[in-house]
Amino acid sequence: MRYLKTVPRGLLEASLSLGSTRSETAFRVFVRQCSPGIVTAILLSFGRAIGDAAAVLFTTGYTDYIPQSLGQPAATLPLAIFFQLSSPIPEVKARAYASALVLTIIILVISISARYLSRRFEKNKIKF
């Protein structure tokens, strides 16, 4: 909401003086001007949701079986890495390192897409 207040009042007045409606002004001017902030807010809330869900997922238990449906329990990647690294079997430790690599790639993809989207939407901003 704070980012919406940073849009200059002159944009609203200029848009309305050209004959556009309030809804056109909201969607074509304000959303365009605030899109980098909106994308950042969505990605921050996504990270917050993942962080808050991690505590719940750690307390739900651990299973080493591959689920066959959505109702069956499954291990989360951080929990699988934690339990597999404590195993003395080398193959299980190798699976833990593979899981850590997958988790790192997922985080990398989210970070790169966030930067790409924010730069892409930054080009749509009206510059003064």
Buried (B, 14 or more C-beta within 10 A) or exposed (E): EEBEEEBEEEBBEBBBEEEBEEEEBBEEBBBBBBBBBBBBEEBEEEBEEEEEEEEEBEEEEBEEEEEEEEEEEBBBBBBBBBBBBEEEEEEBBEBBEEBBEEBEEEEEEBEEEBEEBBEEBEEEEEEE
